[in-house]
Amino acid sequence: MTSEFAGKVAVVTGGGGVLCSTLAKALSNQGAKIAILDLKAETAERVASEINDLGGNAIGVACNVLEAESLKAAHAKVLELLGPCDILINGAGGNHPKGTTSKNYLFPEDLESTEEGLKTFFDLDTDGIKFVFDLNFIGTLLPTQVFARDMVGRNGSIINISSMNAFTPLTKIPAYSGAKAAVSNFTQWLAVNFSKVNIRVNALAPGFFLTDQNRTLLTNADGSLTERGNTIISHTPMSRFGTPDDLTGTLLWLCGEGSAFVTGVVIPIDGGFSAFSGV
């Protein structure tokens, strides 16, 4: 039986990462042609090669999601080698230490402290915060402007990557939490705006998944959990971190015909974290 995704072109920004490369492979397994876009050419090409080695059809494209000209060049390459975009996964994103506090709470004594490495709210760096907002929000907006033109009138699907932080901000990471909240809001706005041209826009909101970006925050060198890691697990009813494969079922549903009347939703994939009050 032919998959509904056979022959469709899926563009995945941030496709070199652990989560997005898994999403790309899931679509490839269903017959989609895949364009892996990543800031580093070698990373994009490595993931594309992995897909091709498994019998898929993928290309790797170096691309900066914060530069319109880079995106336009990537679009031209995708159009030439694979065809017009049917599915866009806006997976590029991340945090930055300059937009992060070192403690969960501000105490009066912190204002006079000379403790090395202490960073309070008042020490947050504006450039670091701008970087996080640009990477997550502008890095979703610009690729959509470039690739969604292909989808007009063709039943396209856009999947943004939000976060549990968008529902309730985590301590220490105000820039990332705010940026992902912007992605969720933009998902709803864009779904309404594109509703007359047959483009659906939805978002995945992963809970806590171990990735290269957060592994040292959640686990120690010996594999045991850090204090923050333990707190997360204790507030996750399913008592584990997510695995990349936990995202793929929801992705395929949102991109496929089974969700034809679904647009503008942000779906938590979090093991129950957002449903748990802590009590």
N, C-alpha and C positions, 0 to 999 in steps of 0.2 A: 504494500500500500504506500502511495506517495505521500510524504509529509507535506503539510500545508506551508512549510518553510522552504521547501525545495526550490532552489534557484533565486531566492530572495537575497538581497544584499544587506548585510548588517555591518554597520560601522561602530567600532567600540573605541572610545577615547580612554586613555589610561589603561589600554588593553594589555600592557605588560605586567600589570599588578596581579597579585594572587587571586583576588576576587573576580576582577574583570576578565582575566584570561580564562577562568572557569566558565563564566557566562558566555564568552565567545565560543568555547569548545562545545558547550551545550547546544548552541544554535547551529554550529557546524555539524554536530551529530544528527541534527534534524534536516540537513541538506542545504543550509544557508551558505552563501559565499561570504567570507569574513574579511574585513579590513581592520587590522590591528593598528591603531594610532597611538603612538607613545612619544614622549619627548626625546628618548634615546632610540636611534635607529636600530642598534644592535638588539635592544630589548624587544622592540616590535617585531623584528625579523626572526628572533628566536621563538617567540610564541607562534608566529605564522608557520614556521618550519615544523613545530610540534603538531600543529593542526594538519598540515599537509602530510606529515609522516603517518598520521592516523587515517589518511584517505580523504581529507577535506580539501577545500579550495580557499586558501587564505593568502593575503599579502600583508607585509609589514610596511608601515609608512611613518617616517619621522615627522612629528608635528607638534607645534607649540599651540595649545588651545587658547592662549592669551594673545595670539597674533593673527589677525584676520588674513594677512597675506599667506602665512604658513598654512592656515586652514584651507584657503582657496587652492593652494598648490596641491594639498592632500586630496581635496575634492576632485580636482582634475585627474589625478592619478587613479583614484577609485573609479571614476566614471569611465576612464579609458580601459582599465584592466578588468573591472567587475561589472560595471553598470550603475544605474541610478540607485541611490540609497532607499531602502524600504524600512529599515529598522535602525534607529540611532540610540546607542547606549552612552549616555554622558557620564562616564566613569572617572574622569580625571578629577582629582581633589586631594585634600590632605590638610594637615595642620602645620604649625610652625612654632618652635620654642619661644619666639619673641611675642607670641600672642597667648602665652600660657603663664599662669601664676604657679608658684612653687608650693603653695599651701592651699588647703580647702577653704580656710576662713582667714579673715583679717582680725588680728588682735591689736590692742592699743600699743603694746610694746614693740610690735613689728615696725612701727614708724620710726623708732629710734635705734633699731637693731643694726649691727654691723656684721651679722651672720653672713658668711660667704654663700652665695647662691640663692639667697632669699630674694624672691621677686613677688611683690604685692601687686594689687590692682593698679596702684599709682606708678608702678615701674613698667607697666606694659608699653611696648614699643609700637608707635603708630604705624611705622612701615611694616612691621611684622603682621599687624592686624589687617592692614590693607592687602598684604600678600595672600593671607588666608581667604579673605573675602573675594579677591580677584580669582584665585585658583578655583574656588568652589562655585561661585555664582557667575562671574564673567566667563569662567571656563566651561560653564553649561550654556550660557546665553549665546556666545559666539559660534560654537559648533552647530547649535540649532539654527542660527541664522544662515549658515553656509549649507548645511546638508538637508534641512527640512524643505527647501525649495523643490527638491527632487520628489518629495512625497505628496505634494498638493494634488488632490483628486485621485490618489492612488492607494488609499487605505494604509497610510503609513503609521508607524508606532514609534514613539519616543519614550525611552525609559531613563529617567533621571535617578541619581543615587543620592538619597537624603541620608538620614541617620536618626537613631534614637534621641540624639541631642536636640533634634528639631522639636520634639514633643516636650521634653523636660531637660533643660540644660544641665550638663554634668559640671561638677566643680572643676576648677583650674583652667578650663578651656573655653573662655567666653567668645573668642573669635571664631573658633570652629563651630560652636553651638549656634551662634548667630548666623554664620554663613550657611549652615545646613537648614536653618529655619527659613532663610531666604530662598533656598532651593525648593523647599516644600511649597512655599507661597507661590513661587514662579511656576511650579508644576500646575497648580490650580489655575493660575492666570492664563497660562499658555493653552491649557486644555479648553478653556472657554474661547479663547481667541482663534484657535484652530478648528473649532467644532464644525464649521461650515465647509471645510475643505478636506474632510475625511482623514484627519490626522488625530490620533488619540495620544494623550500625554499622561503618563503615570510615573510613579516613583517607588523604588524599593527603599525601605528604611531599615538597614541591617542593625541588629543589636550588637553584641560583642563577639567579634571574630578575631582570632589571632592572625595578624598580618605582620609584615616586615616593619611597618610603621609603629605598631603598638606592642610588639612582643616584649621589649625590655621594660615597658611600663607595667605589664600584667604578669610576667613570669620572671623568676630569677634564673641565674646561669645554670642551676641544677635542675631546672624544670618545675620547681615548686612555684606556687602563686605568691605574688607580692601582696602587700596589704590591700592595695587597690583591686588586684585580681580577686582576692578573697571576698571583698565587699561586693563586687559584681556578681560572682557566682552565688553568693548568699541571697542576692536580690533577683536571681533568675530562677523561676520555678522549675525549669527543666534541668537545672544544676549543671550546666556545661556551657562552653563557648560554642558559637556556631562554626560550622565548616563551610567552605565555599559551595559545596554541593547543596547545602540547605537553601541557597538562593535560586537554584535553577528551575525548580517547579513553578515558582511564582513568576519568574521571568518568562517562561514559555507560555504560561497562561495569559499574562498581560500582553504579550506580543501576538497572540493567536486569536482565532475566530471565537473561541470560547468566552472571550471578554469583550466582544464587539460593542457592547453597550456600557463599557466601563471606561471612564476617562476622568482625570483630575483627582485620582486617589493616591494616597501615600500609604503603603502597606508595611506595617512593622513585621520584621522577620527576626524575632528576638527571644524565643523560648519563653515567652510570657513576661518578660521584664517590664513592659509598659503597662501590664495589667496588675502588677503586684504593688501593693501599697507599702510593703516593708513590714507589715504586721500580719 
